[in-house]
Amino acid sequence: MVMPGYADEKDAIQKRLRRVEGQTRGLQRMVEEDQYCIDILDQISATTRALQAVALKLLGDHLSHCVKAALVEGGPSADAKVKEAQDAIERLVRS
């Protein structure tokens, strides 16, 4: 089995995702408690930035590990990995 590019930082990534999960629960609580709309929107923005930070970390690891290895190997798999990364970047930019 091929190890993912983020394997060395899996614990840190999981910690970040748990923090985002906590932020999401906090958002639910804010709505439940009828908090001020702008405060909720500010917290949504912070949660979104936290998820984007995780996505950028994973993308960087993918490029430096998976895509790099495919480019060294060359051939159609290299082209496919580059296309896959490009598509992922496009999805992230649109989100």
Residue pairs with C-beta under 8 A, 6 or more apart in sequence:
4 61
4 65
4 66
5 58
5 61
5 62
5 63
5 64
5 65
5 66
6 13
6 57
6 58
6 61
6 62
6 65
9 57
9 61
13 54
13 57
13 58
16 50
16 53
16 54
16 57
17 54
19 50
20 47
20 50
20 51
20 54
23 43
23 46
23 47
23 50
24 47
26 43
27 40
27 43
27 44
27 47
30 39
30 40
30 43
31 40
52 92
55 92
56 92
59 85
59 88
59 89
59 92
62 85
62 88
63 85
66 81
67 81
67 82
67 85
70 77
70 78
70 80
70 81
70 82
71 78
71 81
71 82
